Amino acid sequence: MPSHPFTTSEAAALGITRSALRSAVAHGQIRRVLHGVYALTSLNDTPETRASAAALVVPAHCVVVDRTAAWLYGVDCWPAGWLDLPPPLDMVSAGHEPSRRSGLLGGRRDLQPEEITTIGGVRITTPLRTACDCARLRGRWAAIAALDGFMRHHGLTQSDLALALPRFKGRRGCIQLRELVSLASPLAESAAESWVRLAIHDAGLPPPSPQVVVDVTGYGVVRLDLAYPHLRVAVEFDGEAFHSLPEHRRRDAARREALREAGWRVLVLRKEDLVAGRLDSRLAELRRVLEDRAPVARRRYSRFAG
């Protein structure tokens, strides 16, 4: 097998049939990076690897945009579960008709030369333009994940984003972009943390502080995904990558028992909690916990009432 990303055509030239490719994928020897592009499982999934894969299928006259551009930059703003399959390619045509190639999502867009750069031979929108496009053209969860991710990994600031707002005045999604810029934070460590923080905001609850460090007596220093330190209430998201193995669960249980003994209430959310009905239930639970822990003198006028 090639040590770099390769297409089905390149595999066929080496005598590797489609049946052999499917078998290698099923046995975990190779993975599908994009539609029609494969790589050895041992090849690190880096922005450079992703760009090399995209270069194999993106037409020269096209520019990669939106979620795929974010993906190439190492920012995950796909809906939950989408990356279980090879992501489609979001791209726009520059002076040509949109591509109809399978696995490519084409179209047109008004791009200025300074809004386009090149990575690994692939033309792509800049981090600032990509963040703004994702935040105005995609759903709210993908939007906030993109803004948070670009702030964290590419150094964008709220000032950078705010200065870009006039560029999109009167265009689709500009109102959503303007709102979410004020909510974005570089402290979110995963897309799921961004989703949960936005869900809390949309439920009308006060904003928690991200990445709160607490020194727990008898246990040591812990960092909480989201927290209300003055109420000793924490909200955490347990993703599969760091919370699925037995040793992960034992660590989490010990950590949360120490927090409980120190007087903390910890609300834990998982992937299955992010569907509408269950999420509403978990947010209602958070509301009750915050109300219970609010200072007695303030409860009569609590914003949580009702």
FENSULUR-V350299 format. One record per run of one state. SS is the DSSP state (2 for helix, 1 for strand, 0 for the rest). FROM is the first residue (numbers start at 1). TO is the last residue. Records with the same first field share a line. If there is no record, write none. Layout:
SS = FROM-TO  FROM-TO
//
This chain:
0 = 1-5  14-17  27-29  35-36  41-46  56-61  65-65  73-81  85-86  88-88  94-103  106-112  120-121  126-126  138-139  155-157  169-173  182-190  203-208  217-219  229-232  238-239  244-245  262-264  270-270  275-275  294-295  300-306
1 = 6-7  30-34  37-40  62-64  87-87  89-93  104-105  116-119  122-125  209-216  220-228  233-237  265-269
2 = 8-13  18-26  47-55  66-72  82-84  113-115  127-137  140-154  158-168  174-181  191-202  240-243  246-261  271-274  276-293  296-299
//
